[in-house]
Structures are given as C-alpha cells and as structure tokens.
Amino acid sequence: MSAATPRLARKQFTPLRPKKSVGLTVVMLLFVVYSLIPLAWLVISSTKTQDALLNSFGLWFSGKFAFFDNIVWALTYEDGIFVRWLLNTLIYVVVGAGLATILATLAGYGLAKYDFPGRKVVFGVILGAIAVPGTALAVPTFLMFSKLGLTNTMWAVILPSAISPFGLYLIWVYATDAVPTELLEAARVDGAGELRTFLTISLRLLAPGVVTVSLFAIVATWNNYFLPLIMLNDPKLYPLTIGLQKWNAEAVGIGAQPVFTLVITGALLTIVPIVIAFLFLQRYWQTGLTAGGVKQ
C-alpha cells in the first residue's frame, strides 16, 4: 500500500503537456510567411538600382548591390530633407507619445484606485471615445486648431497625439489588479502621501502596463498619417509618413526615375527605429502579459 501510494501520487500530480496541433502550426507558419514577405521584399528591393528594381523578380537579389548607395542618396536627397522628417517624427513621438503615456497613466490609476461621484459616467465617456475612429475627429480638430492659429505647427500634431482613451482604459484595467488596495492602505497608515505612494510603490507595479501603453502610443504616433496630412503644408514640418508620400507622388509623376528607389529605401529606414524600440521594450511587455498569470 505504501509503495503504491507514491506511484499514484506521481501519476496524479504529473503536469499535463500541452497538446500539439498540426493544423494550428500550419496556420501560424502561413501567417508568419505572409507577414514577413513584405518586409523581405522591402529589404531586397532596397539593395537594387532603379533598373534592377523595375526589371527583376522582387523577392530575389539582382544587379549591382546598391544598398549603401541608396541609403546615402536617401539621406542627402533634397539637402537632407529625409533627416529633417526623421527628426520631426522623433519630436512628435517623444513629446506626443510621452504625454499620452503620462496622462493615461495618471488618469487610469486615479480612476482605478479612487472613488468619486460620476466615476461610472467617466467610464462610459472613455468607452465612447475609444469607439469613435480618429478619422471622424480629424476635420473638427482641424477647424478648432485653425481657430486657435495652431495649424501648420508641430503642436497641431503633438496635442491630439497626447490624448489616448485606449491607453487610459488599459492602465485603468491593469491598475485594478496590479496595485493591491491593501498595499496602498498600508502605505497611508505608515504616513506616506498619495504622491509618494504613487511614485515609489504604484508606479513600479504599473511599469509593464505603462510600457505597453507607451508602445501603442509610439506606434500610433510614428504611423500617424491622416492628421499631419490635413494639419501641415510646410514640408519642413512633415513626419516620415507624409514625406515618403510626397516622394512617392514625385516618382509616380515623373515615371521611372531614381526617386522610386528613394521611396523604397526611405521606407526601410523608417521602420528601423520602431523595430528597435519594440525589441528593446518587449521584455517589459512580456512581463506585463504574464504578471497576472500566477496567483499570489
């Protein structure tokens, strides 16, 4: 009896291995290939000259390896306007996405951990704001900024980017479980003020959620196209999205010219910073995804 009991216990508590699904594996492989083909085409095309780009198979190298020549051309074309667009985009991202992350963190934490009259109304307003597409607000925003004299300025892109209802909602949901109310009450009993409690305790617990909101804000601001399109008419204020569209219009307008090669190379250079930012912050994001997986 005693010898059988350990064997029974081992069988009972042996962790179950996840079942493998061939169908799901094939679907995921197809999805990966579908996602990587455009990136592979972009990388390969950026290594070609204009003639090779127009007269060769897109997913294979051909002709002279002109990758570094294309990069130099993209960075120096029109007196280095691409570098100006890159700096503008970095300003829009750092200031706009930074403000969006800060405001979403403060507001989401306050709504999650403080009770006040009208809290449910605010929740409904936030959900309604998430449901409204940004393109529907572009024209009213343009009219309002036009009255204020802010169109064709960097503030016309930064200020709308600083508001993120979805980011606020994410922080709200995350803070509800990530920051125990008992821990806040213990800090108050010890004499810590609300600001000190937030900066020394809550903010550390919210770090994965803050990074997630920051990633969403960075990607949204970096890829922002429609808002700068209607707000800006000075090429020196363009972000990369509008600048590349300007080059693409020139390439289509003048036919098979080297400008089309610049569009391809510029597009490749455009995605490099956002990929680096994602790879750098992904470990914090993964921590956030698994933070609620183990019950304390």
Secondary structure, DSSP 8 states (H G I E B T S, - for coil): -TTHHHHHHHHHH--------HHHHHHHHHHHHHHHHHHHHHHHHTTS-HHHHHSS-TTS--SS--HHHHHHHHHHHHHHHHHHHHHHHHHIIIIIIHHHHHHHHHHHHHHHH---TTHHHHHHHHHHHHHS-HHHHHHHHHHHHHHHT-TTSTHHHHHHHT--HHHHHHHHHHHHHHS-HHHHHHHHHTT--HHHHIIIIIHHHTHHHHHHHHHHHHHHHHT--HHHHHH---GGG--HHHHHHHHHHHHHHH-S-THHHHHHHHHHHHHHHHHHHHHHHHHHHHHHHHTTSS--
